Amino acid sequence: MFTKPTPHDRHAPSLELHDVTVYYGNAMALDQVSIRLERGDQVAVVGPNGAGKSTLFNVIAGIIRPQQGRVNVYGSGPTGHICVGYVPQRNRIDWRFPVTVQDAVMMGRVGKMGLFRWPSRVDRRVVANGLARVGVAAHAKREIGGLSGSQQQRVFLARALAQEAELLLLDEPLTGLDMPSQETIVAILQELRHQGITMLIASHDLNEAAEQYPLMLLLNRRVVAYGPSAEVLTPEHLTQAYGSQVHVVTGAAGDVYLTDTCCDGGHPPVEPLIHAGARSSVLTQDARAIIEQEGVR
């Protein structure tokens, strides 16, 4: 049975988490996480692999119920809100599900039009605009499983656009995309920022996070730091998030990597933490000292 959407308290923050704790069996995924987002805040969520970024998004979306703590979306619990748009990581989707691109995006309209009603002219226009905006209108009648990875990611963003979400959760939306797709999505996110949409964007790229978004949440199961990027990316916070045993390696191009060894023949670094061209704009002087004191020059 389709229930009425949860009403908003227009005077309440977009999002509040109070001491949210989540376990998977005996493994703790989130540890007393507390954050607050006002309407229009855009926050990059960063941290090492396994830090709990996806779990955090699932809690906010009402998919996972925390064992402890409280989640408020516009003044009430997380379930029943048609205003929360969630774009998950591609590897978490079963792309074999037989649905066309157009129908997948139309699913974003269900909360507004009702579960058993036919789409109206307005619904169809909103969906068409969303498809065109992300550049996949030509694939509207194709099954979503037959698209490329970058096209699939665009479709899920189009669904969130069709939903007309006021709180948008994007779990590493640029991962695995080609450069044109990245540029398209970044441009759309910038437009949404200017429209005052509240956003949480998980990212593994600190440069992108610091340059694109005014606020940053550094997470490692618990909140290491939350606030303006320049205040979050400090030596103390980086060490807390990534561990005192990691070492920093500077590659041939000047990119900076975190690795778990300082010896030749160990595990090679994979993802750059700080790109050479953006290091000065991302890190404070003290933070740069951390990446210069260890590792291979």
N, C-alpha and C positions, 0 to 999 in steps of 0.2 A: 504494500500500500504506500502510495506517495504521500509524504507528510509536508505540511507547510514549512517554508524556509524559516530558519531561526531569525527573529528580528534583531536589528542592530540598535545599540545605544550609541548615538552619534557623538556623544560627549566622551565615550570611552576610548582608550588606546586601541589601535588596530590589533595588537597582539600583546598578551602578557603571559609569561611562564613563571611559575613560582615553585622552586625546589623540585623540578620534574626529574624523576629517577626512573630508569627503565632497565630491566634485566631480561636477558635471553637465557633461560635456565639459571645457572649460577654466574653467568658472565654479565657484568655491568656494562651497559651500552651508554647510558647517560647518568650523571651523578649530580643531583641537586642543581639542575640548570635553571637559572632565573634571568630573564631578559624582558625588555619592554620596548615595543615599537610604536611610535606615534604615526598618525595618518601621513602617508607620503614618504616615510623613511625607506631608504634603500640600503640593505645590509648585505655585504659579502660574508659568507660563512666559509672559513678556511681552517685547515688543520691537517694532520697526517692521516694516512689511510687508517680506517677503523676508528676514527675519532668520534663517530656518532652523527655525522652530518645527515645521512639519509634517515636514520632513526628519528632525529629531530624533526625532519620534514613530515615523516609519517605520523608523528605525535600531533603536530599542528594541524594536519589534514584530517585528523580523527580516525586514521587507519589503525594506529596502535594506541592502546590505553596505558598510560604510565602506572606503575605500581605505587608511585608516590608523587604528590605534587598536584598542581592545578594549572590548567590551560584555559585562557579566556581569549576568544576572538570577538572583538567589538562588544565586550562586556558579558558574553555568555560562553558556554562550553563549545568545543570545536566541531561537534557534529551538527549537521543540518544547515550549514552555511553554504549558500549557492555562490557566495562572493569569494570563496577560496579556490584559486586555480593552482593545480599541481602538475608540473612537468617533470616526470621521473626520469632517471637514467635509462637509456635505451636498453641496456642489458637486463633490466628488470621487467621488460615487457615480452609477452608471448606474441610474436609477430605472425604466428600461424593462424591467429584468430581471423575468420573470414569476414572482413568488413571493408567497405570501400573507404577511400580517403574522405569523401564528402560526408558519409555517415559517421565516421569517427569524429569529425569536427562538429557535426550536428549534435553529438552526445553532450557537448558543452552547453547546449541550449536547454537540456532537459529540465534543469532547475527552474528556468523561467517559463517554459511552455507547459510543463506538466508531463508526467510519464506516459500517459495514454492519449495524448493529443497529437494531431498531425501538425507538422511545422507550418507556421504562418508565412505570409510574404515577408514579414520583417525578419523572421528566423532565417529564411533562405538567403535574404540579402546580407545579413550579418555573417553567415557562414561563407558566402561567396567573397565578401570583403576580406575575411580572415585568410582564406586560401590565397587570394591574390596578393595580400600584404606580405606573406612569407614566400611567395613565388612557386606555389605548387598547384595553382588553379588548373593547369593543363592535365593534372593527374587525378582530378576529382573522382572519376569513375573507376579508377584502378583499385585493386585490393592493396591495402596498406603493406601487406607482407612482401609485395613485389617491388617496393621502392628501395632506393639506396638508403644507407644509414642516415646521411645528412637530410634526405627528403623526409624520412620518418620523424626525425627530430623536429623539422619544420611543421609537420602535421600536428604534433602535440602542442606546439606553441600556438598554432592556429586555433586549436580547440580551446586553449586558455583565453585567447583573444575573443572567440565567439561567446565564451562564458561571461565576458565582460567582468572579469574578476577584479576585486578591489584589493585583495591580498594575494600576491602571486609567489609561489614557491617553485624555484627552478633548480633542479639537482644536476649540477655540472652540465649546463645546456650546450656548451661548446666542445665538449670532449668528443674526439673522433670525427669532427666535422672538417670538410675542406674549407679553404680560406674564403671563397665566395659565400658559403653558408654561414661561416662565422661572422663575416661582415654584415650580412643581412640581419642576423639575429641581434648583433650588438646595436645596430641602428634602430631596430624595433624596441629594444630595451631602453635605449636613450629616449625614444619618443614617450614610452610609458613613464619614465622618470619625470619628464616634463609635464605629463598629465597628472602627476601626483599619486600614481599607483604605488602602494606599499609592496616592497619586494624583498625576499630573501633569496640570495643566489649562492649556491654552493660552488666553490671553485678550488682547484688544486694549484692555480697560478696566482701567486701573491702579487705579481706585477699587474696583471689584469684587474685583480680585486682592488688594489690600492689606487689604480688610475681611474677606474670606471665608477667606483661607488664611494660615497662619502663616509660610510660607517663600515666597520669590520667586526665580526665575531670570530675570535680565535678559540677553537674548540678542541679539546682532547678529552672526551667524555664529560668533562666539566668545563665551565667557562674559564678559560685562561685570561682573556681580556676582551673587553667590549667597548667600543667607542670609535672616535676618529682614527683613521688608518695610521697616522703618524704617531699616535699614542699607543696603538696596539703593537706595532712592529718595533719592539725594543729588545735588547739582548736578553733581558730577564724573561720576557714573555716567549721569545723564540725557543729558549732553552727549556722552559717549562712545557711547551707544546711538543717539541720534537725530541726532547731528551738530552741529557748531558753527555751521553756516549756517542752521539752522532758527530760526524766530522764534515767539514765543508770543503768541497773540491771546486777549484776554478778550472773550467774547461778551456780548450784552445781558443774558443771564440770570446772568452771572458764571461760566459754564463756561470752562475754559481749554483752548485748542486749540494744537496744533503746526501750523505752516504753513511753506511754503518761500519765503515772500515777506513783506516788511514794507510793501509798497506797495499802494495802492488799485488794484483792477483785476487783481490777481494771482490765483493759484489759491486759491480759498476753502477754509478748513479744513472737514473733513468729520466726523471722529470726535473727540469731546472727550477730551483727555488726563486732565484732572482736573475733576470736577464741583464746582460752587461749594459745595454743602452739605457735601462731604466733604474739601475741600482741607486743612483744618487737621488732620484725622485721618490723612491720607495722607502729607503732606510735612513734612519738618523745616523749621525756620525758614530755614536756608540754602538749602534747595531751593525754598522759596517765593520767595526773592530772585531765583532764576533766572527764574521766570515773571513777575516784576514789572519786570525791567530792560529788556525788549525788547517790541516789538509795539504794538498799538493798545489804548488804555485805554477 
